[in-house]
Amino acid sequence: MLSTFIDLAKGVGIALVITLVGLALIWRRSPASRAAASTYDPFRASLLSALLIAITLPLSILLGFAKPTFPPVSAVDWPVLFAFAGGIVGIVGALLAPRRPHAKPRTAGLAVFALLHLLLLALVAGAMRTQFSGPHAGAAIATAAAIGAAGTLVSLGFRAACASPGAIAPLLIVIVGTTSSLAAVLTGNIGSPTIYGIACACVGPAFLVALWRPAAALAAAFTGPAWLFAALCIVTTVIGETPWWCAGLNALAALMVYVSGLGALGRLAGVKAWAARLSLVGAPALAAVIIAAMNQPEPYA
């Protein structure tokens, strides 16, 4: 038990320190006021941030969690693979982003970004298909498709939510990770909370950096955590022991990070904006925790 806590402390601690120091250094020259953010070109800082988290996230998982095998044979083997692959997608997405403030995304960039998600889906399908045969082959392909679809939606949602500078999106992602971790613990899943904790340690510092430098926009950098969250929602349900309703509510909370900023909600400002977005993200997230707590098994007599 002690060794488990030591590994967890190493994974979370290293992720927290490296990401906080790295993002602070990367964004130190950005404007210190939200009003000046519109004239700042964040291309280089966004690319370096994507590279930082793409390295830190899988490295922290390897240091703070069981060493995975490849091809994956269980639910615990997938997180580092998705963190690494999502990190690569984030770096490529940052490279293909427009280099001028307020410029429209390049068509070629969007096409390549979509193609990379399809290639990741193909890799997942191939890896899972080698693990199953006979009547389970169809289930493996369906699972891979679900992971790919959920990963794409959450990835694009996180990316879009964090495309605008500010501190609220990183905070919402940390809330999703924290409540997902609690729900996993209550449903008997021991491995996932460690991974969620490491992911939150990589995303959380962005909230602090954005409070200090409001121009910080970390869209591409959060692609790796997005794929990691999606993988945990789907893989731990199909291969692991997490109930489907718990994973579904966690995934819905992750998608609400983006949806809560659309339309009229996105035009809110100040306390109203924070209250509305926290409520919309927190509702499914807390529902997963409450339902999990209400369905605890009865103790033995």
C-alpha positions as CSV (number, residue, x, y, z in Angstrom):
1,M,0.0,0.0,0.0
2,L,2.8,2.4,0.9
3,S,4.5,1.8,-2.4
4,T,1.3,2.6,-4.2
5,F,1.0,6.0,-2.5
6,I,4.7,6.7,-3.2
7,D,4.2,6.0,-6.9
8,L,1.1,8.1,-7.0
9,A,2.9,11.0,-5.2
10,K,5.7,10.7,-7.8
11,G,3.3,10.8,-10.7
12,V,1.1,13.6,-9.5
13,G,4.0,15.6,-8.0
14,I,6.2,15.5,-11.0
15,A,3.3,16.4,-13.3
16,L,2.3,19.3,-11.1
17,V,5.8,20.8,-10.7
18,I,6.9,20.4,-14.3
19,T,3.7,21.7,-15.8
20,L,3.4,24.6,-13.4
21,V,7.0,25.8,-13.9
22,G,7.0,25.0,-17.6
23,L,3.7,26.9,-18.4
24,A,4.7,29.8,-16.3
25,L,8.0,30.2,-18.2
26,I,6.3,29.6,-21.6
27,W,3.6,32.3,-21.0
28,R,5.6,34.8,-19.0
29,R,5.9,37.2,-21.9
30,S,2.1,37.2,-22.7
31,P,-0.1,40.1,-21.7
32,A,-1.0,40.4,-18.0
33,S,-4.5,41.8,-18.9
34,R,-7.4,40.2,-20.8
35,A,-7.9,43.4,-22.8
36,A,-4.4,43.1,-24.4
37,A,-4.8,39.4,-25.3
38,S,-6.5,40.2,-28.6
39,T,-3.2,41.7,-30.0
40,Y,-1.0,38.8,-28.8
41,D,0.1,36.0,-31.1
42,P,0.2,32.8,-29.0
43,F,1.5,30.4,-31.7
44,R,4.9,29.7,-30.2
45,A,3.6,29.5,-26.6
46,S,0.8,27.2,-27.6
47,L,3.2,24.9,-29.5
48,L,5.6,24.8,-26.6
49,S,2.7,24.1,-24.2
50,A,1.5,21.2,-26.3
51,L,5.0,19.8,-26.4
52,L,5.4,20.2,-22.6
53,I,2.1,18.3,-21.7
54,A,2.6,15.7,-24.5
55,I,5.9,14.7,-22.7
56,T,4.8,15.2,-19.1
57,L,1.5,13.4,-19.1
58,P,2.7,9.9,-20.4
59,L,5.9,10.2,-18.4
60,S,4.0,10.9,-15.2
61,I,1.7,7.9,-15.8
62,L,4.7,5.7,-16.3
63,L,6.3,6.9,-13.1
64,G,3.1,6.8,-11.0
65,F,1.3,3.8,-12.3
66,A,1.7,0.2,-13.3
67,K,3.9,-0.2,-16.4
68,P,1.7,-1.0,-19.4
69,T,2.1,-3.7,-21.9
70,F,1.7,-3.4,-25.7
71,P,-0.4,-4.4,-27.4
72,P,-2.9,-3.6,-24.6
73,V,-4.4,-6.6,-22.8
74,S,-6.3,-4.8,-20.0
75,A,-7.9,-1.5,-19.1
76,V,-4.7,-0.3,-17.3
77,D,-2.6,-0.7,-20.4
78,W,-4.5,2.0,-22.4
79,P,-4.0,5.3,-20.5
80,V,-0.3,5.9,-21.4
81,L,-1.0,4.9,-25.0
82,F,-3.8,7.4,-25.3
83,A,-1.8,10.1,-23.5
84,F,1.1,9.7,-25.9
85,A,-1.0,9.5,-29.0
86,G,-3.2,12.4,-28.0
87,G,0.0,14.4,-27.2
88,I,1.2,13.9,-30.8
89,V,-2.1,15.0,-32.2
90,G,-1.9,18.1,-30.0
91,I,1.6,19.0,-31.2
92,V,0.5,18.6,-34.9
93,G,-2.6,20.6,-34.2
94,A,-0.5,23.4,-32.7
95,L,1.8,23.4,-35.7
96,L,-1.1,23.7,-38.1
97,A,-2.8,26.5,-36.1
98,P,-3.0,30.0,-37.7
99,R,-0.1,32.3,-36.8
100,R,-2.0,35.5,-36.7
101,P,-4.5,36.6,-34.0
102,H,-8.2,36.1,-35.0
103,A,-7.2,34.3,-38.3
104,K,-9.5,31.6,-39.4
105,P,-8.2,28.0,-39.0
106,R,-6.5,26.7,-42.1
107,T,-8.5,24.1,-44.1
108,A,-5.5,21.9,-44.5
109,G,-4.9,22.1,-40.7
110,L,-8.4,21.0,-39.9
111,A,-8.2,18.2,-42.5
112,V,-4.9,16.8,-41.1
113,F,-6.2,17.1,-37.5
114,A,-9.3,15.1,-38.5
115,L,-7.2,12.5,-40.4
116,L,-4.9,12.0,-37.3
117,H,-8.0,11.2,-35.2
118,L,-9.1,8.7,-37.8
119,L,-5.6,7.1,-37.8
120,L,-5.7,6.9,-34.0
121,L,-9.1,5.1,-34.3
122,A,-7.5,2.6,-36.8
123,L,-4.6,2.0,-34.4
124,V,-7.0,1.3,-31.5
125,A,-9.2,-1.0,-33.6
126,G,-6.1,-2.9,-34.8
127,A,-4.7,-3.3,-31.3
128,M,-8.0,-4.4,-29.8
129,R,-8.8,-6.8,-32.6
130,T,-5.6,-8.8,-31.9
131,Q,-6.7,-9.3,-28.3
132,F,-10.1,-10.9,-29.2
133,S,-11.1,-13.6,-31.7
134,G,-14.3,-15.3,-32.7
135,P,-17.5,-13.8,-31.3
136,H,-15.6,-11.1,-29.4
137,A,-14.1,-9.6,-32.6
138,G,-17.1,-7.5,-33.2
139,A,-17.2,-6.2,-29.7
140,A,-13.6,-5.2,-29.9
141,I,-14.2,-3.2,-33.1
142,A,-17.3,-1.6,-31.6
143,T,-15.4,-0.7,-28.5
144,A,-12.6,0.8,-30.6
145,A,-15.1,2.9,-32.6
146,A,-16.7,4.1,-29.3
147,I,-13.3,5.1,-28.0
148,G,-12.4,6.9,-31.2
149,A,-15.8,8.7,-31.4
150,A,-15.7,9.7,-27.7
151,G,-12.1,10.7,-27.9
152,T,-12.7,12.8,-31.0
153,L,-15.7,14.6,-29.4
154,V,-14.0,15.3,-26.1
155,S,-10.7,16.2,-27.8
156,L,-12.4,18.7,-30.1
157,G,-14.5,20.0,-27.3
158,F,-11.6,20.6,-25.0
159,R,-9.7,22.2,-27.8
160,A,-12.5,24.5,-28.7
161,A,-13.2,25.4,-25.1
162,C,-9.6,26.3,-24.5
163,A,-9.1,28.1,-27.8
164,S,-10.1,31.4,-26.1
165,P,-7.8,32.6,-23.4
166,G,-8.9,32.5,-19.8
167,A,-8.8,30.4,-16.6
168,I,-12.3,28.9,-16.6
169,A,-11.8,26.0,-19.1
170,P,-8.8,24.5,-17.3
171,L,-10.7,24.7,-14.0
172,L,-13.7,22.9,-15.5
173,I,-11.5,20.1,-16.8
174,V,-10.0,19.7,-13.4
175,I,-13.5,19.4,-11.9
176,V,-14.4,16.7,-14.4
177,G,-11.3,14.8,-13.6
178,T,-11.8,15.1,-9.8
179,T,-15.5,14.0,-9.8
180,S,-14.7,11.2,-12.3
181,S,-12.0,10.0,-9.9
182,L,-14.4,10.0,-7.0
183,A,-17.0,8.1,-8.9
184,A,-14.4,5.6,-10.0
185,V,-13.4,5.0,-6.4
186,L,-17.0,4.5,-5.3
187,T,-17.6,2.0,-8.0
188,G,-14.6,-0.1,-7.0
189,N,-12.2,1.0,-9.8
190,I,-8.8,1.4,-8.2
191,G,-6.6,2.2,-11.1
192,S,-8.5,5.1,-12.8
193,P,-8.4,7.6,-9.9
194,T,-4.6,7.6,-10.1
195,I,-4.7,8.4,-13.9
196,Y,-7.3,11.1,-13.4
197,G,-5.2,12.6,-10.6
198,I,-2.1,12.7,-12.9
199,A,-4.2,14.3,-15.7
200,C,-5.5,16.9,-13.3
201,A,-2.0,17.7,-12.2
202,C,-1.1,18.4,-15.8
203,V,-4.1,20.6,-16.5
204,G,-4.5,22.3,-13.1
205,P,-1.5,24.6,-13.4
206,A,-3.0,26.1,-16.5
207,F,-5.7,27.6,-14.3
208,L,-3.1,29.3,-12.1
209,V,-1.1,30.5,-15.1
210,A,-4.2,31.9,-16.8
211,L,-5.1,33.9,-13.7
212,W,-1.6,35.4,-13.9
213,R,-1.5,35.7,-17.7
214,P,-5.0,35.9,-19.0
215,A,-3.8,35.5,-22.6
216,A,-2.9,31.9,-22.0
217,A,-4.8,29.7,-24.6
218,L,-4.0,26.0,-24.3
219,A,-6.2,24.4,-26.9
220,A,-3.7,22.1,-28.5
221,A,-2.0,21.2,-25.2
222,F,-5.2,19.6,-23.8
223,T,-5.6,17.1,-26.6
224,G,-3.6,14.5,-24.7
225,P,-5.7,14.8,-21.5
226,A,-8.9,14.8,-23.6
227,W,-8.0,11.5,-25.2
228,L,-7.0,10.1,-21.8
229,F,-10.3,11.1,-20.3
230,A,-12.2,9.6,-23.2
231,A,-10.2,6.3,-23.0
232,L,-10.9,6.1,-19.2
233,C,-14.6,6.6,-19.7
234,I,-14.9,3.9,-22.4
235,V,-12.2,1.3,-21.8
236,T,-12.8,1.0,-18.0
237,T,-16.4,0.3,-18.8
238,V,-15.9,-2.4,-21.5
239,I,-12.7,-4.0,-20.2
240,G,-12.8,-2.8,-16.5
241,E,-15.4,-2.6,-13.8
242,T,-16.8,0.9,-14.1
243,P,-20.7,0.9,-14.7
244,W,-21.8,2.3,-18.1
245,W,-23.9,5.0,-16.5
246,C,-20.9,6.3,-14.5
247,A,-18.7,6.5,-17.6
248,G,-21.5,8.1,-19.6
249,L,-22.0,10.8,-17.0
250,N,-18.3,11.5,-16.8
251,A,-18.1,11.8,-20.6
252,L,-21.1,14.1,-20.6
253,A,-19.5,16.3,-18.0
254,A,-16.3,16.4,-20.3
255,L,-18.4,17.5,-23.3
256,M,-20.2,20.1,-21.2
257,V,-16.8,21.9,-20.8
258,Y,-17.3,23.0,-24.4
259,V,-21.1,23.1,-24.7
260,S,-21.4,25.4,-21.6
261,G,-19.6,28.1,-23.5
262,L,-21.8,28.1,-26.6
263,G,-24.4,30.6,-27.7
264,A,-26.0,32.9,-25.1
265,L,-24.0,31.1,-22.3
266,G,-20.8,32.0,-24.0
267,R,-21.8,35.7,-24.0
268,L,-22.2,35.8,-20.3
269,A,-19.4,37.6,-18.3
270,G,-18.1,37.8,-14.8
271,V,-19.8,35.8,-12.0
272,K,-22.7,34.8,-14.2
273,A,-20.4,33.1,-16.7
274,W,-18.6,31.2,-14.0
275,A,-21.8,30.1,-12.2
276,A,-23.5,29.0,-15.4
277,R,-20.5,26.9,-16.7
278,L,-19.7,25.4,-13.3
279,S,-23.4,24.4,-12.9
280,L,-23.6,22.8,-16.4
281,V,-20.4,20.9,-16.0
282,G,-20.9,20.0,-12.3
283,A,-24.5,18.6,-12.7
284,P,-23.6,15.4,-14.6
285,A,-20.2,15.1,-12.8
286,L,-21.9,15.3,-9.3
287,A,-24.7,13.0,-10.5
288,A,-22.1,10.3,-11.2
289,V,-20.6,10.6,-7.7
290,I,-24.0,10.7,-6.0
291,I,-25.4,7.6,-7.9
292,A,-22.1,5.8,-7.2
293,A,-22.4,6.6,-3.5
294,M,-26.0,5.4,-3.4
295,N,-25.1,2.1,-5.0
296,Q,-22.4,1.0,-2.6
297,P,-22.5,-2.7,-1.8
298,E,-23.8,-3.8,1.6
299,P,-21.1,-4.7,4.1
300,Y,-20.8,-8.4,5.1
301,A,-22.6,-9.3,8.3
